[in-house]
Amino acid sequence: MNSPVAEIRKLRSSVLARNAGWMLIGQGLNVVLRASYFILLARLLGVREYGIFVGAFAFVSLATPYSGLGSGLLFMRYVSAEGRNFAAYWGNILFATFATGVLLTALLCWIAPHLLNPSSAALILFVGASECIFQQLVLCTGQVFQAYEQLRMTAIAGLFTSSLRLVAVGTLAVLVHRATAWQWALWSLVASVLAATAGAIVVTVRFGWPRFSSRLFFARCSEGFNFSIAGSTQSVYNDIDKTMLSHYGMNVANGLYTMAYRIVDIATIPILALDAAVLPRFFRQSMESAESVTSLSARLAKRAALLGAAMAGVMFLSAPLIPHMIGNGFRDSVLALRWLCLIPAFRGVHQLTGSAITGMGFQRYRTATQFSAAALNFGLNLWLIPRYGWRGAAWSSLATDGSLGVANWVIARRLPAWIANERHDADSH
């Protein structure tokens, strides 16, 4: 007969497997929806207009982590352990997302003409409102369900957003033969508004009304800001290359490169699903033992890396299909995808070990590695993009994700010993 401890561990493992399964099913369907959406969008816009849009999108993405000031992750950290705090943290999500989203959108509209080419800068109002306010709220509603380990609802939230965008691009394709980046920015905003509204209603009906708590908001503001900083550094090393391609007026190169990068993002979805499923577990297990968090993250990181390597092989072999599916204008995306295909393997390591660092309460270490990765990425792009265009951006991305994987792995493995030493020093005093 199994001991009670063994039964509890078995139950937790089954819950984790079920949640990861829901996310994989949801994200698998999301792969189909997003792939369809990207193919239709690329065909609808063409390589130049697509490059103009992604230049604006990448620039806005640098700021979106500051929308909400980490309120979604704060909800996960504190409400997953104490459910009665729901109303205040949910109210703070709504307040922080709208307040900071409006401010960020206005700031981006002011800065964009100085950094982007005029065509991309003209889209910032629509793209900023869509991503900084409404898409951020969609993300937070998913995190609410994630905190309660209801990953089926988190997966549904992602599917709903992708479905709306697919409907939007399909409708626009029926109405016009060739759309502009400006037209798609407007339609994308409408889809984001609908998704955010539906998500907020579902959360409120299921769990209760929000209640804004200014005391709690300011008490957690600095911790939430740390989450935002970590997210912003991740956005820098993921999107600064596309912003810089836009800055140098390389709209066609930006379209080619970003199409390949989006395929890599889609290939990474199963890894992100596993990461989303395990993050609440890291938060709870850290209360019991840092060693258990490190052990679990190491096992999962190895599996995620193997999965990423398998996806790399698939992308390398199937890359020649891009011009047949999207259009001959994107034929150079074949080479771009083959350069970028190893990124999912690197992400498998740095996502799982990075989440373990966050779960153990040492977000500052993860922020430090991400900040270093962002600085490395910016420096390499500043040197390589003017000389080699999108190829320089691809080389920079590989170096950044690879070095981040090594850094997070080392820190996650050593954290239990550091924690033990800190406790020993505190006890001796």
Secondary structure, 3 states (H helix, E strand, C coil): CCCHHHHHHHHHHHHHHHHHHHHHHHHHHHHHHHHHHHHHHHHHHHHHHHHHHHHHHHHHHCCHHHCCCCHHHHHHHHHCCCHHHHHHHHHHHHHHHHHHHHHHHHHHHHHHHHHCCHHHHCCHHHHHHHHHHHHHHHHHHHHHHHHCCCHHHHHHHHHHHHHHHHHHHHHHHHHCCCCCHHHHHHHHHHHHHHHHHHHHHHHHHHHCCCCCCHHHHHHHHHHHHHHHHHHHHHHHHHHHHHHHHHHCCCHHHHHHHHHHHHHHHHHCHHHHHHHHHHHHHHHHHCCCCHHHHHHHHHHHHHHHHHHHHHHHHHHHHHHHHHHHHHCHHHCCHHHHHHHHCCHHHHHHHHHHHHHHHHHCCCHHHHHHHHHHHHHHHHHHHHHHHHHHCHHHHHHHHHHHHHHHHHHHHHHHHHHHHHHHHHHHHHHHC
